[in-house]
Amino acid sequence: MQSNTSKLAKAQYANNKVEHIGSFLRALKLKKARYDFADRVIYEETLRQVENAEIDNLIDIQLDLDCTVMTDGDFRRTWWHFDFLEQLKGIEGHKAREGVKYNNAITKTYNIRVNAKIDWSDEHTSLLDYRYLHRAIDGFATAKYCLPSPNMLLYPNVRNNRFYADRFNDYIDDIGQCYRKAIQTLYNEGCRYLQINDEFWAYLSDEGERAKELASGMDPKVLAMYGVEILNLALQDKPQDLFVALHIDRGNFSSSWLYQGSYDFVSAYIFEKLNNIDRFLLEFDTDRAGGFEPVAKLKNSQAEVFLGLVSSKVERVETYQEIAKRIHEASQYLPMEQLGLCLQSGFASTEEGNKVSYDTQWNKINLMNDLAKEFWP
């Protein structure tokens, strides 16, 4: 685990011990505007005006909640990942036969596929989206941009494509180089805090999914090394004042989940072989994620672990005492100065959102702020 992030850049976030994951519940007005646009009732310009107004309002709320790192709530996205990925060259969205089956929910029938050489596109709307967020915040906080990990292209239904058949090394290299360009372009727009959302590591944490890979002829250990290679290539020689966080959760749709399994299998890869990751935002709100023991691998490193102990999936607001107890437990494996607190995931990884109320999402952030005052004064 090495990082080229400068001490000055790290110091800028040293006192920021509470993180939200980025997405928030969409207001009904925004949902209606998106549906109207999809039905061709309104023009894109009108939709963007509604999005802008809702993002401005969200920034004000984040300011009131003492958030020093802010996002646009994913308000311009339908999906946390597909909207970004399908705008890369060589990838297209398409109507799927069935939705993704979560523990007790199923998504809309949509997915992505590879149909040509993967590369970055300078027409990608993320540039326009980040530009607006950066200007709206205007220096009184840090604009955090969240993007799906390039490892989302390692799932079997995507990686097993005809275009890269028998050229898997080219596939890995093209993905990594594409993201290097994306990250540099966002940096040029002013981005200094990047959050990479990587559900693929949760997929590999699930014993059942690893068994399926083995049955298909793919060694999960080899697949994990591909994941390391892609991320390290994407972040190779990144600017030294760019701070990078890696977020891992076990699926987040309509308050449901996809995977279960501790960090034991992936810890040797994410904690020891990845480079240029400054902060890990890790799900720990249920026993699906296992215990804190794996984070001990980061002891004496420069990386931080923010504990996702507060759930974005349930309406119940956790108590101060139960979260405090778990922070104390985690401090047995990593010094308190290397720890922080975060939500387990976003409140709305897709436009539908989780089954929680607007008030609850704000109350959970206030709870984390109260805890941070005690543990990291």
C-alpha positions in Angstrom: 0.0 0.0 0.0 1.7 3.2 -1.3 0.3 6.6 -2.0 1.7 9.6 -3.7 -0.8 11.9 -2.1 1.1 14.9 -0.6 1.1 15.5 3.2 -0.6 18.9 2.5 -3.5 17.2 0.7 -3.9 14.6 3.4 -3.7 17.3 6.1 -6.6 19.1 4.4 -8.9 16.2 5.3 -7.3 15.1 8.6 -10.0 16.7 10.7 -12.9 15.4 8.5 -13.9 12.4 10.4 -17.5 12.0 9.1 -18.4 11.1 5.6 -21.7 10.5 3.8 -21.3 8.2 0.7 -22.7 10.7 -1.8 -26.3 9.9 -2.8 -29.4 11.3 -1.2 -33.1 10.7 -1.6 -34.6 12.5 -4.6 -37.4 15.0 -4.0 -40.7 14.2 -5.7 -40.3 17.2 -8.0 -37.0 15.9 -9.3 -38.4 12.4 -9.8 -41.3 13.8 -11.8 -39.0 15.9 -13.9 -36.9 12.9 -14.8 -39.9 10.8 -15.7 -41.4 13.7 -17.7 -38.1 13.9 -19.6 -38.0 10.2 -20.3 -41.6 10.5 -21.6 -40.6 13.5 -23.7 -42.9 15.8 -21.9 -40.2 18.3 -21.1 -36.9 19.2 -22.7 -33.4 18.4 -21.4 -32.9 22.1 -20.6 -36.0 22.1 -18.3 -34.8 18.9 -16.6 -31.4 20.4 -15.9 -33.0 23.5 -14.4 -34.9 21.3 -11.9 -31.7 19.3 -11.2 -29.7 22.5 -10.6 -32.3 23.9 -8.2 -32.4 20.6 -6.2 -28.6 20.4 -6.1 -28.4 24.0 -4.8 -30.9 23.1 -2.1 -28.9 20.0 -1.2 -25.7 22.0 -0.9 -27.4 24.3 1.6 -28.6 21.3 3.6 -25.1 19.8 3.7 -23.8 23.1 4.8 -26.3 23.2 7.6 -25.2 19.7 8.6 -21.6 20.8 8.8 -20.5 18.7 5.9 -17.0 19.8 4.8 -17.1 17.4 1.8 -20.2 17.7 -0.4 -21.7 16.0 -3.4 -24.6 16.6 -5.8 -26.5 13.7 -4.3 -26.3 11.8 -7.6 -29.3 13.8 -8.5 -28.5 13.7 -12.2 -28.2 9.9 -12.3 -30.7 7.1 -12.7 -28.2 4.5 -11.6 -25.0 4.9 -9.5 -22.9 3.2 -12.1 -24.7 2.7 -15.5 -25.1 6.4 -16.3 -21.3 6.9 -16.1 -20.2 3.6 -17.7 -22.5 3.7 -20.7 -21.0 7.0 -21.8 -17.6 5.6 -22.1 -16.5 4.7 -25.7 -17.1 1.0 -26.4 -19.9 0.6 -23.8 -23.6 0.9 -24.4 -26.6 0.5 -22.2 -29.3 -1.9 -23.3 -32.7 -3.4 -22.3 -31.9 -6.6 -20.4 -34.0 -9.7 -20.1 -34.4 -9.3 -16.4 -33.4 -7.0 -13.6 -30.7 -7.6 -11.0 -32.1 -9.7 -8.2 -31.4 -8.4 -4.8 -32.2 -10.1 -1.5 -35.8 -9.0 -1.6 -36.0 -6.6 -4.5 -35.4 -6.5 -8.3 -34.2 -3.6 -10.4 -35.5 -2.4 -13.7 -34.5 -4.5 -16.8 -31.4 -2.6 -17.8 -27.6 -3.3 -18.1 -24.5 -2.5 -20.1 -22.3 -4.3 -22.6 -19.0 -3.9 -24.4 -19.3 -3.5 -28.2 -16.0 -1.7 -29.2 -12.6 -0.6 -27.8 -13.1 1.0 -24.4 -11.8 4.6 -24.1 -12.7 7.9 -22.5 -15.0 10.4 -24.2 -14.5 14.1 -23.8 -18.3 14.4 -24.4 -19.0 12.6 -21.1 -21.6 14.5 -19.2 -19.7 14.0 -15.9 -17.6 16.9 -16.9 -20.5 19.2 -17.1 -22.0 17.8 -13.9 -18.8 18.2 -11.9 -18.3 21.7 -13.3 -21.7 22.8 -11.9 -21.1 21.2 -8.5 -17.6 22.8 -8.2 -18.9 26.3 -9.0 -22.0 25.9 -6.8 -19.9 25.0 -3.8 -17.6 27.9 -4.6 -14.7 27.1 -2.3 -16.6 27.0 1.1 -16.3 23.2 1.1 -14.8 20.4 -1.0 -16.7 19.1 -3.9 -16.5 15.3 -3.9 -17.1 13.5 -7.1 -18.3 9.9 -7.0 -17.7 7.5 -9.8 -18.2 3.8 -10.3 -15.1 1.7 -10.1 -13.6 0.5 -13.4 -13.8 -3.0 -11.7 -17.6 -2.9 -12.4 -16.5 -4.0 -15.9 -15.1 -7.3 -14.4 -18.5 -8.9 -13.9 -19.0 -12.0 -16.0 -21.8 -10.6 -18.1 -19.6 -7.6 -19.1 -16.1 -9.1 -19.3 -17.1 -12.0 -21.4 -17.7 -10.0 -24.6 -17.0 -10.8 -28.2 -14.9 -7.7 -28.9 -12.1 -8.6 -26.4 -12.4 -12.3 -26.9 -8.9 -13.9 -26.4 -7.5 -10.4 -25.7 -8.2 -10.1 -21.9 -4.9 -8.3 -21.2 -6.0 -5.6 -23.7 -9.3 -5.4 -22.0 -7.6 -4.8 -18.6 -5.3 -2.2 -20.1 -8.0 -0.3 -22.0 -10.2 0.0 -18.9 -7.3 1.2 -16.8 -6.1 3.8 -19.4 -9.7 5.0 -20.0 -10.1 5.7 -16.3 -6.7 7.4 -16.1 -7.9 9.8 -18.7 -11.2 10.3 -16.9 -9.5 11.0 -13.6 -7.1 13.5 -15.1 -9.9 15.3 -17.0 -12.0 15.6 -13.8 -8.8 16.9 -12.0 -8.4 19.5 -14.7 -12.0 20.6 -13.9 -10.9 21.2 -10.3 -11.7 17.9 -8.7 -9.5 17.3 -5.7 -11.5 14.6 -3.9 -12.5 11.5 -5.8 -14.6 8.7 -4.4 -14.5 5.4 -6.2 -17.5 3.1 -5.6 -16.4 -0.5 -5.9 -19.1 -3.1 -5.4 -16.9 -5.7 -7.1 -14.8 -6.3 -4.0 -18.0 -7.1 -2.1 -18.9 -9.6 -4.9 -15.5 -11.3 -4.4 -16.1 -11.3 -0.6 -19.2 -13.5 -1.2 -18.3 -17.2 -0.9 -21.2 -18.2 -3.1 -20.1 -15.8 -5.9 -16.5 -17.1 -5.7 -17.8 -20.7 -6.1 -19.7 -19.6 -9.2 -16.5 -18.1 -10.7 -14.6 -21.3 -9.9 -17.3 -23.4 -11.6 -17.0 -21.3 -14.7 -13.3 -21.7 -14.8 -12.2 -18.4 -13.3 -10.0 -18.4 -10.2 -11.3 -15.7 -7.9 -7.7 -14.9 -6.8 -6.8 -14.2 -10.4 -9.9 -12.1 -10.8 -8.9 -10.1 -7.6 -5.5 -9.4 -9.1 -7.2 -8.1 -12.3 -9.1 -5.7 -10.0 -5.9 -4.6 -8.4 -4.2 -4.1 -11.8 -7.1 -2.0 -13.2 -7.3 0.3 -10.2 -3.5 0.8 -9.9 -3.3 1.6 -13.6 -6.2 4.0 -13.3 -4.6 5.8 -10.4 -1.0 5.5 -11.6 0.9 8.8 -11.3 -2.3 10.6 -10.2 -1.8 14.3 -9.2 -0.3 14.5 -5.7 -3.0 16.8 -4.4 -5.9 14.5 -5.5 -7.3 12.7 -2.5 -8.9 9.3 -3.3 -11.4 7.3 -1.2 -12.5 3.7 -2.1 -16.1 2.8 -1.0 -17.2 -0.8 -0.7 -20.7 -2.0 0.1 -22.6 -5.2 -0.5 -25.3 -3.8 -2.8 -27.8 -1.0 -2.2 -31.2 -0.9 -3.9 -34.6 -0.2 -2.4 -33.1 -1.0 1.1 -32.0 -4.4 -0.1 -28.5 -6.1 -0.6 -26.7 -8.4 -3.0 -23.7 -9.9 -1.3 -22.6 -11.2 2.1 -19.2 -12.1 3.4 -16.4 -10.6 5.4 -13.4 -8.7 4.1 -11.1 -11.7 4.8 -10.7 -12.9 1.2 -10.2 -9.4 -0.4 -8.2 -7.8 2.4 -4.8 -9.0 1.1 -5.7 -7.3 -2.2 -7.4 -4.0 -1.2 -5.3 -3.3 1.9 -1.9 -4.5 0.7 -1.7 -4.3 -3.1 -3.7 -1.2 -4.1 -1.9 2.0 -4.4 -2.9 5.6 -4.0 -6.0 4.9 -1.9 -6.1 7.4 1.0 -9.3 6.5 2.7 -11.5 3.3 2.7 -15.2 3.8 3.3 -16.3 0.3 4.4 -19.7 -1.3 5.2 -19.8 -2.6 8.7 -23.5 -2.1 9.7 -24.5 -5.8 9.9 -22.8 -9.1 10.3 -22.9 -9.6 6.5 -19.6 -7.7 6.5 -17.9 -9.7 9.2 -15.6 -8.4 11.9 -13.0 -5.6 12.1 -10.0 -7.9 12.1 -9.0 -7.4 8.4 -8.4 -3.7 8.8 -5.4 -4.4 11.0 -3.5 -5.0 7.8 -3.5 -1.2 7.4 -1.8 -0.5 10.8 1.3 1.7 10.3 0.1 2.7 6.8 -1.0 6.2 5.8 -4.5 5.0 4.8 -7.6 5.6 6.9 -10.7 3.4 7.4 -14.1 5.0 7.9 -16.5 2.6 9.5 -19.8 2.3 7.8 -21.7 1.6 11.0 -24.8 3.7 10.3 -27.2 2.1 7.8 -28.7 3.9 4.9 -31.2 1.1 4.4 -33.3 1.2 7.6 -35.7 3.8 9.0 -34.5 3.2 12.5 -31.9 5.7 13.7 -29.1 3.9 15.5 -28.4 4.9 19.1 -25.3 6.8 20.2 -24.3 4.0 22.6 -24.4 1.1 20.1 -22.3 3.0 17.5 -19.8 4.2 20.2 -19.4 0.6 21.3 -18.5 -0.6 17.8 -16.0 2.3 17.3 -14.3 1.1 20.5 -14.2 -2.4 19.1 -12.6 -1.3 15.8 -10.0 0.7 17.7 -8.5 -2.6 18.9 -7.4 -3.3 15.4 -6.5 0.2 14.1 -5.5 3.3 16.0 -8.2 5.9 16.5 -6.4 8.4 14.4 -6.7 6.1 11.4 -10.4 5.7 11.9 -13.5 7.7 11.0 -17.2 7.2 10.7 -19.4 7.0 7.6 -22.7 5.7 6.3 -22.8 2.1 5.2 -23.9 3.3 1.7 -25.8 6.1 0.0 -29.4 6.7 0.6 -30.3 6.4 -3.1 -27.9 4.5 -5.3 -30.6 4.5 -7.8 -33.3 7.1 -8.4 -35.9 5.0 -6.5 -34.0 5.4 -3.3 -34.0 3.4 -0.1 -37.1 2.9 2.2 -36.2 5.7 4.6 -37.6 9.1 5.2 -36.0 12.4 4.4 -35.8 13.3 8.1 -34.1 10.0 8.9 -31.3 10.6 6.4 -30.5 13.9 8.0 -30.9 12.6 11.6 -28.3 9.8 10.8 -25.8 12.4 9.6 -26.4 14.5 12.8 -25.8 11.3 14.9 -22.4 10.8 13.2 -21.5 14.4 13.8 -22.3 14.0 17.5 -20.1 10.9 17.7 -17.2 12.5 15.9 -17.1 15.3 18.5 -16.4 12.7 21.2 -14.1 10.3 19.4 -12.2 12.8 17.3 -12.4 16.2 19.0 
